[in-house]
Amino acid sequence: MKKIVLITLVVILSVLIITADASGAPDRSPQRNHDVAITNMSAPASCVQGDTVPVVLTVRNQGNCSETFAVTLTDTTNGSRIASKTITLSSAREGGLDEVVDRIFDAEVDEENLFGQMVRIGGDVNRDGYDDLLIGADGYNQGQGRAYLYYGGEGMLNENADRTFTGEGRGDHFGDSGGAFGDVNGDGFDDVIIGARGYSGESNDGRVYIYHGGTDMDENADVIIDGEAGEGGYFGLMVVAGDVNNDGYDDVLVTALAMYSWKGRAYLYYGGDPMDTTADKTFDGENTGDWFGRDAFMGDVDGDWCADVLIGARRWPEGTNMGRAYLYYGDPGASMDTVCDETFTGENPGDYFGHGLGIIDADNDNFGDVLLGAYGYGSNQGRAYLYWGSSRATFDNVADKTFNGEPGDAKGFFGVDSGVGYVNGDDYGDILIGAYLYYNNDKRGRVYLYHGGTKTSMDVTCDHTFTGSDLNSRYGVEAELGDLNNDGFAEVAIGGWSYNNNRGRVWLYYNKPPSSTEINFDWNTTGASVSEHALKAEIVPVAGEKDTADNIKTVTVNVKSSVKKK
């Protein structure tokens, strides 16, 4: 009996030793489970020969490991391969965006820095394939101002800046709203463009600095552009970049909203190698007090490969603050003019329409769509408007989608800032809208994410929210999207310049591929036979996958003759 007990103890001890890890603790890590599936497949039951048939699949990762795999669509009637796509899905446990902040960036000194007043993602200054992050702190050193550049990369960003740019003197407000990326000299490296709207002392004439990107860029300005002397225009409050004439050089738009008694003016400088500092085009506001140029954006609305210029005047006309925005179409060569092509106007006095601008192809039709905010709408509840881009002949200024701030007494200034990018790995542009006074003017702030889609499928229901946790932080005064780790899924960066008594902070949320997604295949039936066709969608099994029965789905489409019988 004693021998039996002893043998049993030895067996138990052996099992414990085998299952223990190096530290002596039992291995309780979950088993790796690889399981991907096609959960739905749909297509029209019939079509006419020559039609393009949409085939829609829903693909899901049902395991606990991130997976990259190919999905193919085949016409089994003749064995021809229609299309194939490779996608990446996270596990359900780790996929997508959440409200858990991954990185926090704070001002370098404990004083009124206004860090996060300007946040930009999207430039690749060292051409390593990763978007970079630029943060402005125009309050640094009594308004001298600084801007911090963080290189994107495969892992998470370091909290320490890779490059630091500093204004020339106190009161310059270097790195206020004016910050942008753009390749102005056409060398393949994005350049950093930063405005200092208070430059030249109390006169506030303003100045803009351009720092050329490179594998080891320095912190010395390569191009300096000055505002009009003695005008006090706040030149450089806003800077944006884009190629308006499609010559391979990004062009720079600089605004000076205080020009001519706050009527406002904007200046366009064509990029080149070298780039000169003489304005090539000048755009003017309509009335004194309009604040023309308080916000601006560039993007291709009419699909001609030339960036178009969008400028807001949130106080138009003087005394009403209804707001207006102006669109100027870019053109090849030097043929762009300064006559406004499209005008957008707020609904009511006090709407402050035209502050919070963006251009993004939300419906994936190769035309950039115009996004305009009106943070004062509905007693500061706020509203934003989306206008579908199109050819010049068919574009109109009637909003196609309207996004509203939260009802009741939220008073969040919804629409005060907007970010655009690609969050969920599809080809439809997504939209971020900030509301920095949320909730009820306590300034804790909230940011709303809306996924793009086709004109019919895109809705105005918020898909995700990010909420600030600190009173008076103005979380959401800046909201940006960009792919910092080059995985096809944009990260979210949110600024709050008044955090911790105006010291400021920026919150960064890393994005991961979702655990499920829709895939769209277009089947061109021009060469298909007039008959029933069984279309098969198939996932190539991933390594270690045991259950492959749900990797295949089929649908039948009846192709009918396009020739009518007599």
Helices and strands as residue ranges (DSSP letters): H 2-19, E 36-42, E 46-48, E 52-61, E 67-75, E 80-89, E 103-106, E 115-123, E 132-137, H 140-143, E 146-150, E 163-166, E 174-182, E 191-196, G 201-203, E 207-211, E 223-226, E 238-242, E 251-256, H 259-262, E 265-269, E 281-284, E 292-299, E 308-313, E 324-328, E 342-345, E 353-360, E 369-374, H 377-380, E 383-387, E 401-404, E 417-421, E 430-435, E 446-450, E 464-467, E 478-482, E 491-496, H 499-502, E 505-509, E 516-524, E 532-539, G 549-551, E 552-560
